[in-house]
């Protein structure tokens, strides 16, 4: 992820845009993706500050009923990266 963000940082630093010298659909997509990433990072930091809630989330994420219905899961174990 770090490498990808570095490439994007360099690219948008050149022109202020991702794919052209003006705002394109690529910029709209990247902007919405970065907004979601920023929200995700805030949630990770908030969970890191609340270890009981993190433990709760990880414990219940292992339940078969959650694993079988979780759209983000393809049978993979849920992990939490603390940032």
Buried (B, 14 or more C-beta within 10 A) or exposed (E): EEEEEEEBEEBBEEEEBBBEEEEEEEBEEBEEEEEEEEEEEEEBEEBBEEEEEBEEEBEEBEEEEEBEEBEEEEEEEBEBEEE
